[in-house]
Amino acid sequence: MSAVEEFELAEPDDDGGAPPPRTGRRRASQPLPWILTALALVGIGAANSGPVPISYGAGSGPDIGLFDLDIRTEPSTVWTTELRFPEVVLAEGDRAVVVEDDDGAGRSVLGLDLANGAEVWRYYDRGYTCTWGTSIGCVDSPGSPGAVLVLIDISDGSRHTRLYPRAVAVVATEDDAVVIQASDAPSESVALIEADGSERWRVELDVVEGTTAPFWTQLAVVNDRVEIYNTASSIEIATGAVSPITRWTLHDDVDVEIGSAASPELVVHTPVGRVPLQRDEILIPYDDDLGGAVALSQDPTGRLIATLRADGTELWRMPSSHDGCRPVARLQGALVTPCWGETAERVVGWDLRSGNELWSLSAPTFALAATRDNILMLNYVEGTLFALDPLDGSQDWTAPLRVDDASNLVALSNGVLLSTHTSVVRLLWDR
């Protein structure tokens, strides 16, 4: 059994009585976090600077979304752990943190040993409150007078607990914690509690969806800020200063900055520099030429359009019979698009300059990850995993993978953690 200790947080001013019903709360109209999902398909952007020559191969722009492995050989399976509707949320040190859903009634948060997949610790998150910070932050009995903050050590599952009446969410920030506390007003109190129990700051923000448990809020620690995604609010940890979120994390070390409604822009910040994109440009999840010579957008019917970034000259427009195609990768001058529509599902490779079809593969597929040379694809009907060459559509290997339709992947230094509806699998590639 995990050790349970108490950490010293100051009690909020509260008489401990039952809170009155909260009715008639109005939700402010705010940007929602899933706009990033839309940005992965259809972006908005600013006009960019000077001309860029057309180039073959990887092009001149930085890459995003690619991981540094050679996946042309079939991986070995290190372990498989059977779970119910799992999702891998992070891997840190020698632990993987996984959420196992209880069919809507609650969920369990687990720590798995990365070496063998064995369960090291488990916490039942009945109220769907847990967040992923420097430790796992959860709330027992959220919103009630008896609400308890629970901070869980990722390595061994040991728990530090503290009564905090009417708390609905908590996220750990190194040795401190940021707590959201329900109130009778149309907003909540958000406070940073120091390790010694003192309160550094407190602000009032409307940051929680729902009036009864389970409440819904999305908290994350990003650099020196706590970000609350469902209301697009950012709070400086040091000062409590509140500002709107304008930059969203897309991949490790890659942020997307969104302009205002009056001046819509999409700027991608990468480790090698700032890349502005054109208005209505598509942001491709796996890309070795971000902001390069060819820009992609969509017409009102959903067909892809390729234009020269330098002067806007249209290079090609996808045939109307392919209006169900959406790009997932631009690699080595080839554009890869899974396609849906009246015909059978398939994945198609296109020449980025000419728009000519390079190859086509009839298969219902989902792109899980990509390197500079291959795309890790899932055939979710046949239940197979394979590496796809973007230039000719060939498959270097195919391996069985028991899966229904969707999965989740977290990259490791030498492989990946992959979750299906029934298990978590660790795959290993030799470097």
C-alpha positions in Angstrom: 0.0 0.0 0.0 1.3 3.5 -0.8 2.4 5.7 2.0 0.1 8.5 2.9 1.4 11.7 4.3 0.0 15.1 5.0 1.5 18.2 3.4 1.1 21.6 5.0 -1.3 23.8 3.0 -3.1 26.7 4.6 -6.8 26.2 5.2 -9.0 28.6 3.2 -11.4 30.9 5.0 -14.5 28.8 5.0 -17.0 27.9 7.7 -17.1 24.3 6.5 -20.8 24.3 5.9 -22.5 22.7 2.9 -22.4 25.0 -0.1 -25.7 26.3 -1.4 -26.8 25.2 -4.8 -25.1 27.0 -7.6 -27.6 27.9 -10.2 -27.9 30.3 -13.1 -24.2 30.4 -13.8 -23.3 31.9 -17.2 -20.4 30.6 -19.2 -18.3 33.2 -20.9 -17.7 32.7 -24.6 -14.0 31.7 -24.7 -11.7 30.0 -27.1 -11.7 26.2 -26.4 -8.6 24.0 -26.3 -9.7 21.7 -29.1 -9.1 24.6 -31.5 -5.6 23.0 -31.7 -7.1 19.9 -33.2 -8.7 22.1 -35.9 -5.4 23.9 -36.4 -3.8 20.5 -37.3 -6.1 20.5 -40.3 -7.1 24.1 -41.2 -5.0 27.0 -39.9 -5.3 30.7 -40.1 -2.2 32.8 -40.6 -0.3 35.9 -41.4 1.2 36.8 -44.8 4.8 35.9 -44.7 7.9 37.6 -45.8 10.1 37.3 -48.9 10.2 34.7 -51.7 11.4 31.2 -51.0 12.7 29.0 -53.9 11.1 25.7 -54.6 13.3 22.8 -53.4 13.0 19.1 -53.6 13.4 16.8 -50.7 13.1 18.1 -47.1 12.9 21.7 -48.2 14.1 24.8 -46.4 11.7 25.0 -43.4 12.1 23.5 -40.0 10.5 20.2 -39.1 7.7 19.6 -36.5 6.2 16.5 -35.1 9.0 14.2 -36.1 10.8 11.9 -33.7 14.4 10.8 -34.1 14.2 7.0 -34.6 14.8 4.7 -37.6 11.6 2.8 -37.9 12.3 1.1 -41.2 12.8 -2.2 -39.2 10.1 -3.9 -37.3 10.2 -3.0 -33.6 10.3 -5.6 -30.8 7.5 -5.7 -28.2 9.0 -5.2 -24.7 5.8 -5.8 -22.9 2.0 -5.6 -23.2 -0.2 -4.7 -20.2 -3.9 -5.5 -20.6 -6.2 -2.6 -19.4 -9.6 -1.2 -20.1 -9.7 1.8 -22.5 -6.3 3.1 -21.5 -4.6 6.3 -22.4 -0.9 7.0 -21.9 -0.6 10.6 -20.5 3.1 10.8 -19.9 6.3 8.9 -19.4 8.8 10.2 -16.8 11.9 8.5 -15.4 11.1 4.8 -15.1 7.3 5.3 -15.0 4.5 5.6 -17.5 1.3 7.3 -16.2 -1.8 5.8 -17.7 -5.5 6.6 -17.4 -7.9 3.6 -17.4 -11.5 4.6 -18.0 -14.4 3.0 -16.1 -17.0 3.4 -18.8 -17.9 7.0 -17.7 -18.4 6.1 -14.0 -14.9 7.3 -13.1 -11.3 6.5 -14.0 -8.1 5.0 -12.5 -4.7 6.7 -12.8 -1.9 4.2 -12.8 1.9 4.2 -12.7 3.4 1.4 -14.8 7.0 0.3 -14.6 8.6 1.2 -18.0 10.9 -1.8 -17.7 8.2 -4.5 -17.6 4.8 -2.9 -17.7 3.9 -4.0 -14.2 1.5 -1.8 -12.2 3.3 0.1 -9.4 0.5 2.2 -8.1 -3.1 3.1 -8.7 -5.5 5.9 -7.7 -9.2 5.9 -8.4 -10.2 9.3 -9.7 -14.0 9.2 -9.3 -14.4 12.9 -10.1 -12.2 13.1 -13.2 -10.0 15.7 -11.4 -6.4 14.5 -11.9 -3.9 16.7 -13.6 -0.3 16.0 -14.7 2.3 18.3 -13.2 5.5 17.7 -11.3 3.4 15.2 -9.4 -0.2 14.0 -10.1 -2.7 16.4 -8.6 -6.2 15.1 -7.8 -9.2 16.1 -5.5 -11.3 13.7 -3.5 -14.9 14.8 -3.1 -14.5 17.8 -5.3 -16.6 20.9 -4.6 -17.7 19.6 -1.2 -16.9 20.9 2.3 -14.8 17.7 2.8 -12.8 18.1 -0.4 -9.2 16.7 -0.1 -6.2 17.6 -2.2 -4.1 14.6 -3.2 -0.6 14.9 -4.6 0.7 11.6 -5.9 4.4 10.9 -6.5 4.9 9.6 -10.0 7.6 7.2 -9.1 6.2 5.3 -6.2 2.5 6.5 -5.9 3.0 7.9 -2.4 0.3 10.5 -1.5 0.4 13.8 0.3 -3.1 14.9 1.3 -4.8 17.9 2.8 -8.3 19.0 3.6 -9.2 22.0 1.4 -13.0 22.7 1.5 -14.7 23.1 -1.9 -11.5 22.5 -4.0 -12.3 21.3 -7.5 -8.9 21.0 -9.1 -5.2 21.2 -8.2 -1.9 21.1 -10.2 1.5 20.7 -8.7 4.2 23.3 -9.5 7.5 22.0 -8.2 7.0 22.2 -4.3 3.9 24.4 -4.5 0.4 23.8 -5.7 -2.2 25.8 -7.6 -5.8 25.1 -6.3 -9.1 26.0 -7.8 -11.8 26.4 -5.2 -15.6 26.6 -5.9 -17.5 29.7 -4.8 -21.1 31.0 -4.8 -20.2 33.7 -7.4 -20.1 33.1 -11.1 -16.3 32.7 -10.8 -13.9 30.5 -8.8 -10.9 31.3 -6.6 -7.6 30.3 -7.9 -4.8 30.3 -5.4 -1.1 29.3 -5.2 -0.2 27.6 -2.0 3.4 27.5 -1.0 5.1 24.4 0.3 5.0 25.8 3.9 1.2 26.3 3.6 1.2 30.0 3.1 -0.8 31.6 0.2 1.3 33.5 -2.3 -1.6 34.9 -4.4 -5.3 34.5 -5.1 -7.3 35.6 -8.1 -11.0 35.2 -9.1 -11.6 33.6 -12.5 -14.5 31.8 -14.2 -12.5 28.6 -15.0 -14.8 25.6 -14.3 -17.4 24.0 -16.5 -20.4 22.6 -14.6 -22.2 23.4 -11.4 -22.1 20.0 -9.8 -19.5 17.2 -9.6 -17.9 16.0 -11.8 -16.6 19.5 -12.6 -14.5 20.0 -15.7 -11.4 22.1 -16.0 -8.1 21.7 -17.8 -4.9 22.7 -15.9 -1.3 22.4 -17.0 2.0 23.8 -15.9 3.9 25.3 -18.9 7.3 26.8 -18.1 6.6 29.5 -15.5 2.8 29.6 -16.0 -0.3 27.6 -15.1 -2.6 27.4 -18.1 -6.3 26.8 -17.8 -7.3 25.6 -21.3 -11.1 25.5 -21.2 -11.1 29.2 -20.6 -7.8 30.1 -22.4 -6.4 31.8 -19.2 -2.7 31.9 -18.2 -1.5 32.7 -14.7 2.1 33.6 -13.9 3.2 31.3 -11.1 5.5 33.9 -9.5 3.0 36.8 -9.4 -0.5 35.5 -10.1 -0.8 37.9 -13.1 -3.5 36.7 -15.5 -3.4 37.0 -19.3 -5.1 35.3 -22.2 -3.4 32.2 -23.7 -2.1 33.1 -27.2 0.4 30.4 -27.5 -0.5 26.7 -27.4 1.9 23.8 -27.2 1.7 21.6 -30.3 4.7 19.3 -29.8 7.7 19.3 -27.6 9.5 22.7 -28.1 6.9 23.8 -30.7 4.2 26.4 -29.9 1.5 27.8 -32.0 0.7 31.5 -31.5 -2.8 32.7 -32.4 -3.5 36.4 -33.2 -6.6 38.4 -32.3 -9.9 38.3 -34.2 -9.1 41.7 -35.7 -5.7 40.5 -36.9 -5.8 36.8 -37.4 -2.3 35.2 -37.5 -0.8 31.8 -37.0 2.9 31.8 -36.0 4.7 28.6 -35.2 7.6 28.9 -32.7 10.2 26.2 -33.1 13.7 25.7 -31.6 15.2 27.1 -34.7 13.0 30.2 -35.1 9.7 31.8 -35.6 7.7 30.7 -38.7 4.7 32.8 -39.8 2.1 31.0 -42.0 -0.2 32.4 -44.7 -3.8 33.2 -44.1 -5.9 30.0 -44.3 -2.8 27.8 -44.5 -3.1 24.2 -43.2 -0.8 23.2 -40.4 0.4 19.7 -41.1 1.0 17.5 -38.0 4.2 15.8 -39.4 6.2 18.2 -41.5 9.8 18.4 -42.6 9.3 21.8 -44.4 7.2 24.1 -42.2 6.8 27.4 -43.9 8.7 26.2 -47.0 8.1 27.1 -50.7 4.7 25.4 -51.1 1.8 26.5 -48.9 -1.4 24.3 -48.6 -4.9 25.5 -48.0 -8.5 24.4 -48.7 -11.2 25.7 -51.0 -14.8 26.0 -49.7 -15.6 22.4 -50.8 -12.6 21.1 -48.7 -10.3 20.3 -51.6 -6.6 20.9 -51.1 -4.9 23.8 -52.9 -1.1 24.1 -53.3 0.3 27.6 -54.0 3.8 29.2 -54.2 4.4 31.0 -51.0 6.5 33.6 -52.7 3.7 35.0 -55.0 0.5 33.0 -54.4 0.7 31.2 -57.8 -1.6 28.2 -57.7 0.4 25.0 -58.4 -2.4 22.5 -58.3 -5.8 21.8 -56.9 -6.9 18.4 -55.8 -9.6 16.8 -57.9 -13.2 17.1 -56.7 -13.4 13.3 -56.2 -10.8 13.7 -53.4 -12.6 16.3 -51.2 -12.4 13.9 -48.3 -8.6 13.9 -48.1 -6.8 15.5 -45.2 -3.0 15.9 -45.0 -1.1 14.2 -42.1 2.5 14.4 -43.4 4.7 16.4 -45.7 8.0 14.4 -46.0 10.7 14.5 -48.7 8.6 16.5 -51.1 5.6 14.1 -50.8 2.2 14.9 -49.2 0.4 12.0 -47.5 -3.4 12.2 -47.1 -5.8 9.6 -45.6 -9.0 9.9 -47.6 -12.6 9.2 -46.8 -15.7 9.4 -48.9 -18.1 7.4 -51.0 -15.3 5.1 -52.2 -13.3 2.8 -49.9 -11.0 4.5 -47.4 -7.5 4.8 -48.6 -4.2 6.7 -48.0 -2.7 8.6 -51.0 0.8 10.1 -51.7 1.0 13.2 -53.8 3.9 15.0 -55.4 4.0 18.3 -53.6 5.1 20.4 -56.6 2.8 18.9 -59.3 -0.1 17.4 -57.4 0.4 14.1 -59.3 -0.7 11.0 -57.5 2.4 9.0 -56.6 0.8 6.0 -55.0 -2.4 4.8 -53.3 -3.1 2.3 -50.6 -6.6 1.0 -50.0 -6.8 0.8 -46.2 -8.6 2.5 -43.3 -5.6 4.1 -41.7 -4.6 6.4 -38.9 -1.2 8.1 -38.6 0.4 7.6 -35.2 3.8 9.2 -35.6 6.5 10.0 -38.2 10.2 10.3 -38.7 12.0 12.0 -41.5 11.8 8.9 -43.6 8.6 7.0 -42.6 5.2 7.2 -41.1 4.0 4.9 -38.4 0.5 3.9 -39.6 -2.3 1.9 -38.1 -4.8 -0.1 -40.1 -7.6 0.0 -37.5 -9.9 -2.5 -39.3 -7.3 -5.3 -39.9 -5.5 -4.5 -36.7 -2.0 -4.0 -38.1 0.8 -1.6 -37.5 3.2 -0.7 -40.3 5.9 1.7 -41.5 4.9 3.6 -44.6 7.4 5.1 -47.1 6.0 8.5 -48.1 7.7 8.5 -51.6 6.4 5.2 -53.0 3.8 3.9 -50.5 5.8 0.7 -49.7 5.6 -0.9 -46.3 8.9 -1.9 -44.8 7.2 -4.1 -42.3 3.7 -5.0 -41.0 2.9 -6.3 -37.5 -0.4 -7.4 -35.9 -1.8 -5.0 -33.3 -5.1 -5.7 -31.6 -7.1 -2.5 -31.7 -10.6 -1.3 -32.5 -10.2 2.2 -34.1 -8.3 4.7 -32.0 -5.1 4.7 -30.1 -2.7 7.0 -28.3 1.1 7.2 -28.5 3.9 8.7 -26.4 7.4 8.7 -27.8 10.4 7.4 -25.8 14.1 7.8 -26.6 14.2 4.3 -28.1 10.6 3.6 -29.0 7.1 4.3 -28.2 4.3 3.6 -25.7 1.1 2.7 -27.6 -2.3 2.3 -26.2 -5.2 0.5 -27.8 -8.7 -0.1 -26.4 -7.5 -3.1 -24.5 -3.8 -2.7 -23.7 -0.7 -0.6 -23.4 2.3 -1.8 -25.5 5.9 -0.8 -25.3 7.7 -1.0 -28.7 11.5 -0.8 -29.0 13.7 0.0 -32.0 17.4 -0.6 -31.9 19.3 2.7 -32.6 
